Amino acid sequence: MAESWTTSLWSNSIFFAAMLQR
């Protein structure tokens, strides 16, 4: 469960990076 927020943050980071690259 501790990795729940970490995974969410990772997903958010990737999404942001993809948006910036686009």
N, CA, C and O atoms as a CHARMM CRD file, in Angstrom:
* protein
*
   88
    1    1 MET  N      0.84000  -1.20800   0.00000 PROA 1      0.00000
    2    1 MET  CA     0.00000   0.00000   0.00000 PROA 1      0.00000
    3    1 MET  C      0.87600   1.25900   0.00000 PROA 1      0.00000
    4    1 MET  O      0.47800   2.31800  -0.48400 PROA 1      0.00000
    5    2 ALA  N      2.06500   1.10500   0.55300 PROA 2      0.00000
    6    2 ALA  CA     2.97100   2.25900   0.61400 PROA 2      0.00000
    7    2 ALA  C      3.41000   2.66800  -0.78700 PROA 2      0.00000
    8    2 ALA  O      3.75800   3.82300  -1.03500 PROA 2      0.00000
    9    3 GLU  N      3.38400   1.69900  -1.69600 PROA 3      0.00000
   10    3 GLU  CA     3.81100   2.00900  -3.07100 PROA 3      0.00000
   11    3 GLU  C      2.66600   2.57600  -3.91100 PROA 3      0.00000
   12    3 GLU  O      2.81700   2.83700  -5.10500 PROA 3      0.00000
   13    4 SER  N      1.52400   2.75800  -3.25800 PROA 4      0.00000
   14    4 SER  CA     0.35900   3.27400  -3.99100 PROA 4      0.00000
   15    4 SER  C      0.60200   4.72400  -4.41600 PROA 4      0.00000
   16    4 SER  O      0.39200   5.08500  -5.57400 PROA 4      0.00000
   17    5 TRP  N      1.04500   5.54300  -3.47200 PROA 5      0.00000
   18    5 TRP  CA     1.27100   6.95300  -3.80100 PROA 5      0.00000
   19    5 TRP  C      2.47400   7.10200  -4.73000 PROA 5      0.00000
   20    5 TRP  O      2.49800   7.98600  -5.58600 PROA 5      0.00000
   21    6 THR  N      3.46200   6.24100  -4.56000 PROA 6      0.00000
   22    6 THR  CA     4.65100   6.32000  -5.41500 PROA 6      0.00000
   23    6 THR  C      4.28400   6.02900  -6.86100 PROA 6      0.00000
   24    6 THR  O      4.74800   6.70400  -7.78000 PROA 6      0.00000
   25    7 THR  N      3.45300   5.02500  -7.05100 PROA 7      0.00000
   26    7 THR  CA     3.02700   4.65800  -8.40400 PROA 7      0.00000
   27    7 THR  C      2.22100   5.79900  -9.01200 PROA 7      0.00000
   28    7 THR  O      2.35900   6.11800 -10.19300 PROA 7      0.00000
   29    8 SER  N      1.37700   6.40700  -8.18200 PROA 8      0.00000
   30    8 SER  CA     0.55200   7.51700  -8.66800 PROA 8      0.00000
   31    8 SER  C      1.45000   8.67400  -9.10000 PROA 8      0.00000
   32    8 SER  O      1.23500   9.28700 -10.14600 PROA 8      0.00000
   33    9 LEU  N      2.45100   8.96000  -8.28400 PROA 9      0.00000
   34    9 LEU  CA     3.36300  10.05100  -8.60100 PROA 9      0.00000
   35    9 LEU  C      4.11200   9.76000  -9.89200 PROA 9      0.00000
   36    9 LEU  O      4.27700  10.64000 -10.73700 PROA 9      0.00000
   37   10 TRP  N      4.56500   8.51400 -10.04100 PROA 10     0.00000
   38   10 TRP  CA     5.29400   8.11200 -11.25000 PROA 10     0.00000
   39   10 TRP  C      4.41600   8.31900 -12.47700 PROA 10     0.00000
   40   10 TRP  O      4.85000   8.86300 -13.49200 PROA 10     0.00000
   41   11 SER  N      3.14800   7.86200 -12.35600 PROA 11     0.00000
   42   11 SER  CA     2.21400   7.98100 -13.48500 PROA 11     0.00000
   43   11 SER  C      2.01100   9.45900 -13.82200 PROA 11     0.00000
   44   11 SER  O      2.00000   9.84400 -14.99100 PROA 11     0.00000
   45   12 ASN  N      1.85400  10.26800 -12.79600 PROA 12     0.00000
   46   12 ASN  CA     1.63700  11.69600 -12.99800 PROA 12     0.00000
   47   12 ASN  C      2.86000  12.31900 -13.67100 PROA 12     0.00000
   48   12 ASN  O      2.73400  13.14000 -14.58000 PROA 12     0.00000
   49   13 SER  N      4.02900  11.92100 -13.21600 PROA 13     0.00000
   50   13 SER  CA     5.27400  12.46800 -13.77400 PROA 13     0.00000
   51   13 SER  C      5.39500  12.12600 -15.25800 PROA 13     0.00000
   52   13 SER  O      5.74300  12.97500 -16.07800 PROA 13     0.00000
   53   14 ILE  N      5.10200  10.87000 -15.58500 PROA 14     0.00000
   54   14 ILE  CA     5.19400  10.42400 -16.98100 PROA 14     0.00000
   55   14 ILE  C      4.17400  11.18200 -17.83100 PROA 14     0.00000
   56   14 ILE  O      4.46900  11.60200 -18.95000 PROA 14     0.00000
   57   15 PHE  N      2.97500  11.34800 -17.28400 PROA 15     0.00000
   58   15 PHE  CA     1.92400  12.05100 -18.02000 PROA 15     0.00000
   59   15 PHE  C      2.34600  13.49500 -18.30400 PROA 15     0.00000
   60   15 PHE  O      2.16300  14.00300 -19.41000 PROA 15     0.00000
   61   16 PHE  N      2.90800  14.13700 -17.29300 PROA 16     0.00000
   62   16 PHE  CA     3.35600  15.52100 -17.44600 PROA 16     0.00000
   63   16 PHE  C      4.47500  15.61600 -18.47600 PROA 16     0.00000
   64   16 PHE  O      4.48400  16.50800 -19.32500 PROA 16     0.00000
   65   17 ALA  N      5.41600  14.68200 -18.38600 PROA 17     0.00000
   66   17 ALA  CA     6.54900  14.67200 -19.31600 PROA 17     0.00000
   67   17 ALA  C      6.04700  14.47500 -20.74600 PROA 17     0.00000
   68   17 ALA  O      6.51100  15.14100 -21.67200 PROA 17     0.00000
   69   18 ALA  N      5.10600  13.56300 -20.91800 PROA 18     0.00000
   70   18 ALA  CA     4.56400  13.29500 -22.25300 PROA 18     0.00000
   71   18 ALA  C      3.86000  14.53900 -22.78800 PROA 18     0.00000
   72   18 ALA  O      3.98100  14.86700 -23.96800 PROA 18     0.00000
   73   19 MET  N      3.13100  15.22200 -21.92600 PROA 19     0.00000
   74   19 MET  CA     2.40900  16.41800 -22.34400 PROA 19     0.00000
   75   19 MET  C      3.39700  17.51000 -22.76100 PROA 19     0.00000
   76   19 MET  O      3.17000  18.22800 -23.73400 PROA 19     0.00000
   77   20 LEU  N      4.49700  17.62400 -22.00800 PROA 20     0.00000
   78   20 LEU  CA     5.49100  18.64500 -22.31700 PROA 20     0.00000
   79   20 LEU  C      6.21500  18.31700 -23.62000 PROA 20     0.00000
   80   20 LEU  O      6.52700  19.20800 -24.41100 PROA 20     0.00000
   81   21 GLN  N      6.47700  17.03600 -23.83200 PROA 21     0.00000
   82   21 GLN  CA     7.17200  16.62300 -25.05400 PROA 21     0.00000
   83   21 GLN  C      6.27900  16.83000 -26.27100 PROA 21     0.00000
   84   21 GLN  O      6.77100  17.10900 -27.36400 PROA 21     0.00000
   85   22 ARG  N      4.98700  16.69700 -26.08800 PROA 22     0.00000
   86   22 ARG  CA     4.06200  16.89900 -27.20100 PROA 22     0.00000
   87   22 ARG  C      4.02900  18.37200 -27.52500 PROA 22     0.00000
   88   22 ARG  O      3.31400  18.78700 -28.43600 PROA 22     0.00000
